[in-house]
C-alpha cells in the first residue's frame, strides 16, 4: 500500500543569477513498510527533499501526499500538528532538547499533542533502544550513539506513518553507526515502520529495500 | 536666632527650673515639626543610608550588566572564534583579539558615558529649577550645577576594571573551547537532571509548554538569578522609597491642610500700639487671637500630676551656683505650673465647637488641654501621655502671684487651640475665654490670620517694621516644603529609574541571548511538531514565570522595607499603618508591560528565523 507519493516536486533557492534548483521535478512513491535510502553527493538536494517530505519546508512547486493527504494544503500550524502525529524526524546532530532527560525527550511529541504516554509502550521502546539505564539522563550526559538512539525513540513514539532520517550516522563512529542502522532495520522489519534515510555511505544504503540516487536535484 | 537643640522639650524644662518663664521662649513649632518628621538626624541618616544602598545597587548591577553583555557578545561570536581557531589562530591570538576589542569599546564607551551623564545632570537641574524656581526663597537661585572630578574619575576607573575583568573571562572562554565544539555552537548545560524537576502543578496547569518554560528558567541559573534579582531590587526600592516619601511629605501636606489660618504672628514682644497697627492692615481677613497670662498658675495638689519615667514633670525653684557647680533649690519643694491660655470670645466658641462642647453650658469654666509628647530616652521614638489626673467637673485650685485661683474643668481634650497645635508643654494648657477672665492680666501671644493673600500681608508687615514681631507664613512654608519634596522625589525616582533601566537591560540581555543560544533547540521543537501558537505560549510563560517570581520577591522585600521604615520612625500618626498598595499595583503593571514588550521583541526575532535554515546552518 502506498504511504508516500511525491509529485513533480521542485525547490528553487535564490533568484536570477544566484538561483539554485535544489530539487528539480522529482516524483516517486514509497509503500508502507518500505525502507528507502536516498544517496547522492553533497548539494544534490537530498536534505531539501527530506525536509519537503517532512513538511518543515514548502516547495516551489509540486505536491507531497502522506497517507493520502496533500500536506501543503495545511497551514503552518496544521502542518506542525500533522508532523508530530505522522512524521518522525531524525537528524545528524540529534537535536534533542538539552533540558529534558531521555524519557522526556522521547515522549515530547506525545505531550505536545496532549496525549497520554503509554508506559508499557515506552518501556518496550526504551528497551529496544538499549537506554534502560539512561532514562533520567540529560542529553549532555550521553554519548553520541545514545543521543541518536534517543532521537530515534522520539521519532518512533507516535507510531508515525513515516520516519525521515537525515544522515543519522553522519556524526557517529563506526560501532555506533552500526548500532543505529541495526535499530532502524529492526524497527522496519519488526514494526513495519516506513523509513526514508539519507546517507553518504553506500554500505549503509545497501540494507535498504530500495535506493534512490539524487544528482543535481534529479533522480537518476 | 535659632539654636539647634536636641530633645527640645527636656531643654525647656531645664530652663524653666532656672525660674525663667515660658513666655520668653519662642519655640519655632514648625521647625520642630520638620525636625520630627523630615530632617531629624535619624531621617537624614536614613536618607543617606538609602542613597548609599541605592548607589551600591546601581554600581553592582551595572557591573553585572557589563559582564553579562560581554558574556553574551562572546557567545554570539563563538563561531567566529572557532573559525579563527580552525584556521590556526592560537589561543593567545584569540585572547588578544577579545581584549583588544574590549579596549576599543572602553575607549569609545567611557567618554560617551561620562558626557551623557553630565548632560543628564544638566537637563535634570534645568527641569528641577524650572519646576521649583517660583517656590524657592529669594536668596537662593535654584540648584547650581557643579561638575566634580571625583565621581567621574571613580566611574571611569570602575568601568575600566569591570571591562577588563569581563573581557579577561570572556577571552579565557573564547580561547579555551575546542574549534569543533565552537563551530557547532553547542551550549553547555551543566545542570544536574534532578535540579530540573518540575512541580506537578506546573505541568498540570500549563501543560507541556509550561513545563518546558519552567525548565528553561533553570538551564542557566546564574543569568536567571541576575535577572530576577535586578527586577526584584527595583521593585523593592520603588515600594520602600514610595513609603518614605509618602510619610515624609504627604504628612506635611495634610498637616497644612488642617490649619484654618495661613499666617501666624508672634506678638508677645510687640507693643499694644503696634498690635493695633497690625490689626488694621489689609488682608487680615479672619483673625484668631491667642493670649497668655504673664504669671504662672501654680497648682496646689501636685498629687494630681502623673509622673512620666525619664521626664522631668515637676520642677523645683532655685538657682545654679556657678562656684559650687550645683543647683541650689529654693527650699519650697517641687511644684507644677500650668499654662493659662486665653482666647477671645469668637475664637473660644470656635474652639469649643471643635472639641464638641456646647458653649452655652460653660460660662466661667476652663478647658484642660492635656496631652504631652516626648521622646523616649535618646531615641527618636515619640510617646504621648496625659500629665494630669484631673477629669471633667473637677476644680483645679492653685495660685497666680500668691493669689488663690480656681478653675472648673468643663472638658479634658487632646485637641489644641489655634496656634498651639504643635506645642506640647510640660505644664499642659488651661484654656479660658479672655473676656470672662479679664482680671487675669492676659497678654497677647499670637495672632492667627486666615488671609486671602498671605504673601501680600507679609509684605505689608515688613513695611511696618515692627519691633519684636515674628511671623510664619504657612503658604510660603507649604510651597517650600512642596519644592523640597519635589526635589527629593525627583532624585529618588531618578535612582529608581536608573536601577530599573539596568534591570531591564539585564532581562533584555538574558532573554535575547537565550534565544540566540536556543535557536537550534527551537528549530527542533518546531520540526517535531510544535505549532507557532504553542511555541509563543511557551516563551510567554517563560517570561511570565520570570516576572511573577521577581514580583513576589520584590513585593515581599518592599513590605519588609516599609515595615522597617515604620519601626525606624515610629510613625503612627493619624493615618495608621500604611500599606503601599499603589506602588505594589504600579510595579505589577510595570513589570508585566515591560516583560510583554521584551517578549514581543524576542518573539519577532525568533519567528523571523526559518526552521529549516537553522537546522541546515547547524548541520555543517
Interface residues (C-beta under 8 A of the other chain):
Chain A: X47 X51 X54 X56 X57 X76 X77 X80 X81 X82 X83 X84 X85 X87 X89 X91 X92 X93 X95 X96 X97 X98 X99 X100 X101 X108 X109 X111 X112 X113 X114 X136 X137 X138 X139 X140 X141 X154 X166 X167
Chain B: X184 X187 X188 X189 X190 X191 X193 X196 X207 X208 X211 X212 X215 X216 X218 X219 X520 X521 X523 X524 X525 X526 X527 X528 X529 X530 X531 X532 X533 X534 X610 X611 X612 X615 X616 X618 X619
